[in-house]
Amino acid sequence: MKKFYYPILFFVLLCFSSCVDIEEHYNFKPDGSCNVVYAFDMGRAVSVLMNLMTDSVKETPQFSIVKDTTLNFYTALPDSTQQKMSLEEANMAKSSNLSVKMDLKKSIMKVSVNHLAKNSADLEYYLKHLSKISMNSRLNEVTKNSKQSKGFDAQQLVAGQDYYTYEITPHKFYRIIDTKKFNAFLKKTQSTFAMAKAMLIDMPYKVILNFAKPVKKINNPKAVLSADRKRVTLVTNMDDIIKNPSVMNLKIDF
């Protein structure tokens, strides 16, 4: 299982910050739990990249791999990394799965990160520590050892969610972007965003929150509230976010 996990993950991370459709899904349950899914669709990026590659490269074994699988974060980690994790980090990893669907010749590359938070405190911890989970050190090790990854820094790509501050309770979901951290993230990834622009690839970003009870108040004018007031949908793209980071701010009372 792990043997194919690492090369796939390298390719995924290579695409992450430059050409990807991103969707965040939050499904709040009546018992206070919440299922969180980060979905990344790199199909359009793969299609563009495939057009730029020679036939000889397309025929290499790595471009013929077809996979559809789900890995538990914790069990996929080596023993040495597991031993360095705190109890909270270990529980977080055990409650998280990584799903990969890949068929490069058909321009399919989809990745989703799924986590089940048992309550609001667990959800807040997950969102605050997602980019800091101890597996990051392993990602750096994997990409560092790859001959294809010269100059590639996995850490900068998995740290994307580190620029938010959260306040989550059983009756509210607040997420505010930290502009200082966001600008630092942009500085690190400016070359990949420039590449995406040069390839005429936009980067749609959608956030969907489903609540078990009606929403009482929401502060973002771009967010759309469903007729039953139980679903909030925010649709934007990275260009708009870069111009106005506050477009991602959400203060929802429910």
Long-range contacts (C-beta under 8 A, 24 or more apart in sequence): 1-69, 1-71, 1-76, 2-76, 4-65, 4-67, 5-71, 5-76, 5-100, 6-142, 7-62, 8-65, 8-67, 8-100, 8-102, 9-139, 9-142, 10-142, 10-143, 10-146, 10-148, 10-149, 11-62, 11-109, 12-40, 12-42, 12-100, 12-109, 12-111, 13-139, 13-143, 13-152, 13-154, 13-157, 13-158, 14-149, 14-152, 15-42, 15-45, 15-46, 15-49, 15-109, 16-40, 16-42, 16-157, 16-158, 16-160, 17-156, 17-157, 17-160, 17-189, 17-192, 17-193, 18-45, 18-192, 18-193, 18-195, 18-196, 18-201, 19-44, 19-45, 19-48, 19-195, 19-196, 19-199, 19-201, 19-203, 20-45, 20-203, 21-203, 21-204, 22-203, 22-204, 22-205, 22-206, 23-205, 23-206, 23-207, 23-208, 24-206, 24-207, 24-208, 25-208, 25-209, 25-210, 26-173, 26-207, 26-208, 26-209, 26-210, 27-210, 28-209, 28-210, 28-211, 28-212, 28-254, 29-212, 30-212, 32-118, 32-119, 32-120, 32-170, 33-116, 33-117, 33-118, 33-119, 34-116, 34-117, 34-120, 34-123, 35-114, 35-115, 35-116, 35-117, 36-114, 36-115, 36-116, 36-117, 36-123, 36-126, 36-127, 37-112, 37-113, 37-114, 37-115, 38-112, 38-113, 39-110, 39-111, 39-112, 40-110, 40-111, 40-112, 41-109, 41-110, 42-109, 42-110, 42-111, 43-107, 43-108, 43-109, 43-110, 44-107, 44-201, 45-109, 45-201, 46-104, 46-107, 46-108, 46-109, 47-107, 48-199, 48-201, 50-104, 50-105, 50-107, 58-105, 63-104, 63-105, 64-104, 64-105, 65-102, 65-104, 66-102, 66-103, 67-100, 67-101, 67-102, 67-103, 68-100, 68-101, 68-102, 69-99, 69-100, 70-97, 70-98, 70-99, 70-100, 71-97, 71-98, 71-99, 71-100, 72-96, 72-97, 72-98, 73-97, 73-98, 73-133, 73-135, 77-134, 77-135, 77-138, 78-138, 81-134, 81-135, 81-137, 81-138, 84-134, 84-137, 85-134, 88-125, 88-129, 89-129, 89-133, 89-134, 92-125, 92-126, 92-129, 92-133, 93-133, 93-134, 93-135, 95-126, 96-126, 119-170, 120-168, 120-169, 120-170, 121-168, 123-168, 124-166, 124-167, 124-168, 127-161, 127-164, 127-166, 127-168, 127-175, 128-166, 130-161, 131-158, 131-159, 131-160, 131-161, 131-162, 132-162, 153-188, 156-185, 156-188, 156-189, 157-189, 159-185, 160-185, 164-248, 171-253, 171-254, 172-251, 172-252, 172-253, 172-254, 173-209, 173-250, 173-251, 173-252, 173-254, 174-250, 174-251, 174-252, 175-248, 175-249, 175-250, 175-251, 176-249, 176-251, 177-245, 177-246, 177-248, 177-249, 179-245, 182-245, 186-242, 193-238, 193-242, 202-237, 202-238, 202-239, 203-237, 203-238, 203-239, 204-235, 204-236, 204-237, 205-235, 205-236, 205-237, 205-238, 205-241, 205-248, 206-233, 206-234, 206-235, 206-236, 207-232, 207-233, 207-234, 207-248, 207-250, 208-232, 208-233, 208-234, 209-233, 209-250, 209-252, 211-254, 213-254, 214-254, 215-252, 215-253, 215-254, 216-253, 216-254, 217-251, 217-252, 217-253, 218-250, 218-251, 218-252, 218-253, 219-249, 219-250, 219-251, 219-252, 220-247, 220-249, 220-250, 220-251, 222-247, 223-250
